[in-house]
Amino acid sequence: MASRILRVSLTITVSVLFFMPFYLTLVNIFKSLGQITANPLSLPAPFTLENLTNVLTKPGNMLYDSLWNSLVITVVSVTVTVLSASMLSYYIAREDTKLTKGLLVFMLLGLMIPPQIILIPIVKVLQFFGIMHSMTGLIAFFIAYYIPFATFLYTGFIKTVPRELDESAEMDGAKPMYLFWKVVFPLLGPCTASALIFLSVFIWNDFLNPLIIMGPLNGTTITTGIYQAMGQFSTNWGEMFALMMLASLPLLLLYLMLQKQFIDGLTAGSVKG
Protein backbone atom coordinates (compact mmCIF):
# COMPACT_ATOMS: atom_id res chain seq x y z
CA MET A 1 0.00 0.00 0.00
CA ALA A 2 2.81 2.40 0.91
CA SER A 3 4.64 1.66 -2.34
CA ARG A 4 1.46 2.33 -4.33
CA ILE A 5 0.96 5.69 -2.59
CA LEU A 6 4.59 6.54 -3.29
CA ARG A 7 4.22 5.68 -7.00
CA VAL A 8 1.02 7.74 -7.30
CA SER A 9 2.59 10.68 -5.49
CA LEU A 10 5.69 10.51 -7.67
CA THR A 11 3.56 10.31 -10.83
CA ILE A 12 1.51 13.33 -9.82
CA THR A 13 4.63 15.32 -8.90
CA VAL A 14 6.37 14.56 -12.20
CA SER A 15 3.18 15.33 -14.15
CA VAL A 16 2.80 18.70 -12.44
CA LEU A 17 6.45 19.57 -13.12
CA PHE A 18 6.09 18.72 -16.80
CA PHE A 19 2.72 20.48 -17.13
CA MET A 20 3.78 23.69 -15.36
CA PRO A 21 5.65 25.30 -18.30
CA PHE A 22 2.67 24.61 -20.56
CA TYR A 23 0.29 26.07 -17.98
CA LEU A 24 2.40 29.21 -17.56
CA THR A 25 2.54 29.72 -21.31
CA LEU A 26 -1.15 29.12 -21.84
CA VAL A 27 -2.54 31.35 -19.08
CA ASN A 28 -0.15 34.23 -19.69
CA ILE A 29 -1.07 34.50 -23.35
CA PHE A 30 -4.44 35.91 -22.33
CA LYS A 31 -3.20 38.34 -19.65
CA SER A 32 -1.90 41.87 -19.78
CA LEU A 33 1.73 42.63 -18.95
CA GLY A 34 0.71 44.02 -15.57
CA GLN A 35 -1.13 40.82 -14.65
CA ILE A 36 1.81 38.68 -15.73
CA THR A 37 4.37 40.58 -13.66
CA ALA A 38 2.02 40.71 -10.66
CA ASN A 39 1.20 36.98 -10.60
CA PRO A 40 2.33 34.71 -13.47
CA LEU A 41 0.46 31.70 -12.01
CA SER A 42 -2.97 33.34 -11.78
CA LEU A 43 -5.76 32.74 -14.28
CA PRO A 44 -6.43 35.54 -16.79
CA ALA A 45 -8.92 38.06 -15.40
CA PRO A 46 -9.90 39.94 -17.43
CA PHE A 47 -9.36 37.72 -20.47
CA THR A 48 -7.64 39.42 -23.43
CA LEU A 49 -6.64 38.44 -26.98
CA GLU A 50 -4.38 41.45 -27.42
CA ASN A 51 -1.14 39.45 -27.22
CA LEU A 52 -2.18 37.00 -29.94
CA THR A 53 -3.50 39.81 -32.12
CA ASN A 54 -0.29 41.79 -31.80
CA VAL A 55 1.91 38.81 -32.63
CA LEU A 56 -0.17 37.86 -35.68
CA THR A 57 -0.56 41.37 -37.08
CA LYS A 58 2.60 43.25 -36.03
CA PRO A 59 4.26 45.02 -39.03
CA GLY A 60 7.49 43.36 -40.17
CA ASN A 61 6.48 40.14 -38.43
CA MET A 62 8.80 37.22 -39.28
CA LEU A 63 6.46 34.66 -37.70
CA TYR A 64 4.88 33.44 -40.92
CA ASP A 65 8.17 33.20 -42.84
CA SER A 66 9.81 31.42 -39.91
CA LEU A 67 6.94 28.96 -39.56
CA TRP A 68 6.97 28.27 -43.29
CA ASN A 69 10.75 27.72 -43.35
CA SER A 70 10.58 25.36 -40.38
CA LEU A 71 7.67 23.49 -41.93
CA VAL A 72 9.46 22.97 -45.25
CA ILE A 73 12.75 21.98 -43.60
CA THR A 74 11.07 19.58 -41.17
CA VAL A 75 8.74 17.93 -43.69
CA VAL A 76 11.43 17.40 -46.35
CA SER A 77 14.10 16.27 -43.87
CA VAL A 78 11.81 13.87 -42.00
CA THR A 79 10.28 12.43 -45.18
CA VAL A 80 13.63 11.70 -46.86
CA THR A 81 15.12 10.38 -43.60
CA VAL A 82 12.21 8.02 -42.92
CA LEU A 83 12.12 6.67 -46.48
CA SER A 84 15.89 6.17 -46.67
CA ALA A 85 16.31 4.75 -43.17
CA SER A 86 13.40 2.31 -43.50
CA MET A 87 14.82 0.80 -46.70
CA LEU A 88 18.34 0.63 -45.27
CA SER A 89 17.02 -0.94 -42.06
CA TYR A 90 15.14 -3.59 -44.02
CA TYR A 91 18.36 -4.59 -45.76
CA ILE A 92 20.33 -4.65 -42.49
CA ALA A 93 17.66 -6.60 -40.59
CA ARG A 94 17.04 -9.21 -43.29
CA GLU A 95 20.62 -9.83 -44.41
CA ASP A 96 21.96 -10.10 -40.84
CA THR A 97 25.60 -10.64 -41.89
CA LYS A 98 28.85 -9.40 -40.37
CA LEU A 99 28.90 -6.67 -43.00
CA THR A 100 25.43 -5.37 -42.15
CA LYS A 101 26.10 -5.62 -38.41
CA GLY A 102 29.32 -3.66 -38.88
CA LEU A 103 27.43 -1.08 -40.95
CA LEU A 104 24.86 -0.65 -38.19
CA VAL A 105 27.54 -0.26 -35.52
CA PHE A 106 29.40 2.25 -37.71
CA MET A 107 26.24 4.32 -38.15
CA LEU A 108 25.42 4.17 -34.44
CA LEU A 109 28.86 5.54 -33.63
CA GLY A 110 27.73 8.74 -35.30
CA LEU A 111 24.98 9.12 -32.71
CA MET A 112 27.58 9.32 -29.96
CA ILE A 113 29.13 12.49 -31.42
CA PRO A 114 27.37 15.74 -30.48
CA PRO A 115 26.61 17.82 -33.59
CA GLN A 116 28.35 20.85 -32.04
CA ILE A 117 31.68 19.00 -32.18
CA ILE A 118 31.44 18.31 -35.92
CA LEU A 119 29.96 21.70 -36.81
CA ILE A 120 33.19 23.06 -38.34
CA PRO A 121 33.73 20.01 -40.62
CA ILE A 122 30.04 20.21 -41.62
CA VAL A 123 30.46 23.87 -42.57
CA LYS A 124 33.53 23.00 -44.66
CA VAL A 125 31.66 20.21 -46.48
CA LEU A 126 28.63 22.39 -47.18
CA GLN A 127 30.90 25.17 -48.46
CA PHE A 128 32.65 22.70 -50.76
CA PHE A 129 29.32 21.72 -52.32
CA GLY A 130 28.13 25.33 -52.48
CA ILE A 131 25.08 24.89 -50.27
CA MET A 132 26.26 26.68 -47.14
CA HIS A 133 23.92 29.47 -45.95
CA SER A 134 20.93 27.87 -47.64
CA MET A 135 17.87 25.84 -46.74
CA THR A 136 19.18 23.03 -48.96
CA GLY A 137 22.34 22.79 -46.88
CA LEU A 138 20.41 22.65 -43.64
CA ILE A 139 18.10 19.93 -44.98
CA ALA A 140 21.09 17.91 -46.21
CA PHE A 141 22.68 18.16 -42.76
CA PHE A 142 19.53 17.01 -40.95
CA ILE A 143 19.06 14.04 -43.30
CA ALA A 144 22.66 12.90 -42.94
CA TYR A 145 22.74 13.36 -39.18
CA TYR A 146 19.45 11.65 -38.32
CA ILE A 147 19.50 8.68 -40.72
CA PRO A 148 21.52 6.61 -38.16
CA PHE A 149 18.94 7.34 -35.45
CA ALA A 150 16.02 6.37 -37.69
CA THR A 151 17.89 3.29 -38.89
CA PHE A 152 18.39 2.19 -35.28
CA LEU A 153 14.63 2.50 -34.63
CA TYR A 154 13.56 0.68 -37.78
CA THR A 155 16.12 -2.14 -37.61
CA GLY A 156 14.92 -3.36 -34.23
CA PHE A 157 11.27 -3.12 -35.25
CA ILE A 158 11.72 -4.90 -38.60
CA LYS A 159 13.33 -7.84 -36.82
CA THR A 160 9.98 -8.42 -35.10
CA VAL A 161 8.23 -8.78 -38.49
CA PRO A 162 8.12 -12.52 -39.40
CA ARG A 163 10.34 -13.54 -42.31
CA GLU A 164 7.54 -15.86 -43.44
CA LEU A 165 5.74 -12.81 -44.85
CA ASP A 166 8.70 -12.10 -47.11
CA GLU A 167 8.98 -15.72 -48.20
CA SER A 168 5.27 -15.93 -48.93
CA ALA A 169 5.35 -12.75 -51.03
CA GLU A 170 8.45 -13.94 -52.89
CA MET A 171 6.72 -17.22 -53.73
CA ASP A 172 3.91 -15.16 -55.26
CA GLY A 173 6.47 -13.40 -57.46
CA ALA A 174 6.82 -10.12 -55.55
CA LYS A 175 9.87 -8.05 -56.44
CA PRO A 176 12.04 -6.65 -53.59
CA MET A 177 10.72 -3.07 -53.85
CA TYR A 178 7.11 -4.23 -54.07
CA LEU A 179 7.70 -6.62 -51.18
CA PHE A 180 9.03 -3.87 -48.95
CA TRP A 181 6.55 -1.10 -49.75
CA LYS A 182 3.41 -3.20 -50.06
CA VAL A 183 4.01 -5.96 -47.50
CA VAL A 184 6.57 -4.85 -44.89
CA PHE A 185 6.32 -1.05 -44.71
CA PRO A 186 2.58 -0.97 -43.87
CA LEU A 187 3.38 -3.12 -40.80
CA LEU A 188 5.88 -0.51 -39.58
CA GLY A 189 3.21 2.06 -38.70
CA PRO A 190 4.01 2.29 -34.97
CA CYS A 191 7.74 2.62 -35.67
CA THR A 192 7.11 5.18 -38.40
CA ALA A 193 4.93 7.22 -36.02
CA SER A 194 7.70 7.16 -33.40
CA ALA A 195 10.29 8.19 -35.98
CA LEU A 196 8.09 11.00 -37.30
CA ILE A 197 7.52 12.44 -33.83
CA PHE A 198 11.11 12.14 -32.61
CA LEU A 199 12.64 13.51 -35.80
CA SER A 200 10.11 16.33 -36.06
CA VAL A 201 10.81 17.42 -32.48
CA PHE A 202 14.59 17.25 -32.99
CA ILE A 203 14.54 19.22 -36.24
CA TRP A 204 11.78 21.69 -35.38
CA ASN A 205 13.39 22.64 -32.04
CA ASP A 206 16.98 22.80 -33.30
CA PHE A 207 18.50 26.21 -32.76
CA LEU A 208 22.27 26.16 -33.23
CA ASN A 209 22.46 24.39 -36.59
CA PRO A 210 19.90 26.62 -38.38
CA LEU A 211 21.57 29.68 -36.86
CA ILE A 212 25.01 28.68 -38.21
CA ILE A 213 24.14 26.89 -41.47
CA MET A 214 21.40 29.19 -42.77
CA GLY A 215 22.98 32.33 -41.36
CA PRO A 216 21.22 35.45 -40.06
CA LEU A 217 20.61 36.95 -43.53
CA ASN A 218 19.12 33.91 -45.30
CA GLY A 219 15.85 33.40 -43.46
CA THR A 220 14.99 32.06 -40.04
CA THR A 221 13.44 28.93 -38.62
CA ILE A 222 10.93 29.21 -35.80
CA THR A 223 13.60 28.87 -33.10
CA THR A 224 15.98 31.42 -34.60
CA GLY A 225 12.99 33.65 -35.34
CA ILE A 226 11.99 33.63 -31.67
CA TYR A 227 15.60 34.38 -30.74
CA GLN A 228 15.64 37.41 -33.03
CA ALA A 229 12.23 38.51 -31.77
CA MET A 230 13.30 38.49 -28.12
CA GLY A 231 14.64 42.02 -28.39
CA GLN A 232 11.46 43.16 -30.11
CA PHE A 233 9.17 41.53 -27.53
CA SER A 234 11.42 41.70 -24.47
CA THR A 235 9.19 44.23 -22.70
CA ASN A 236 6.01 42.28 -23.36
CA TRP A 237 6.03 38.76 -21.94
CA GLY A 238 2.46 38.17 -23.09
CA GLU A 239 3.51 38.46 -26.72
CA MET A 240 6.52 36.23 -26.12
CA PHE A 241 4.29 33.55 -24.58
CA ALA A 242 1.91 33.85 -27.53
CA LEU A 243 4.79 33.48 -29.98
CA MET A 244 6.10 30.38 -28.20
CA MET A 245 2.66 28.77 -28.12
CA LEU A 246 2.13 29.35 -31.84
CA ALA A 247 5.57 27.83 -32.48
CA SER A 248 4.63 24.71 -30.49
CA LEU A 249 1.23 24.09 -32.09
CA PRO A 250 2.43 22.09 -35.14
CA LEU A 251 4.26 19.58 -32.93
CA LEU A 252 1.30 19.29 -30.56
CA LEU A 253 -1.04 18.59 -33.48
CA LEU A 254 1.37 16.02 -34.92
CA TYR A 255 1.56 14.18 -31.60
CA LEU A 256 -2.23 14.22 -31.16
CA MET A 257 -2.66 12.70 -34.63
CA LEU A 258 -0.06 9.97 -34.08
CA GLN A 259 -0.25 9.36 -30.33
CA LYS A 260 -1.89 5.93 -30.53
CA GLN A 261 0.66 4.53 -32.98
CA PHE A 262 3.45 6.34 -31.12
CA ILE A 263 2.55 4.58 -27.86
CA ASP A 264 2.23 1.26 -29.72
CA GLY A 265 5.70 1.82 -31.13
CA LEU A 266 7.19 2.49 -27.71
CA THR A 267 5.63 -0.65 -26.22
CA ALA A 268 6.27 -2.94 -29.22
CA GLY A 269 8.15 -6.01 -28.18
CA SER A 270 7.76 -5.38 -24.46
CA VAL A 271 5.25 -8.22 -24.16
CA LYS A 272 5.76 -11.55 -25.84
CA GLY A 273 2.77 -13.17 -27.46
Protein Blocks (a to p, Z undefined) as FASTA:
>chain_A
ZZmmmmmmmmmmmmmmmmmmmmmmmmmmmpcfklmmmommbccddddfklmmmmmmgghi
aklmmmmmmmmmmmmmmmmmmmmmmmmmmmmmmnopaklmmmmmmmmmmmmpcfklmmmm
mmmmmmmnopghifklmmmmmmmmmmmmmmmmmmmmmmmpcfklmmmmmmnopafklmmm
mmmmmmmmmmmmmmmmmmmmmmmmpmklmmmmnopmnopafklmmmmmmmmmmmmmklmm
mmmmmmmmmmmmmmmmmmmmmmmmmmgokacZZ
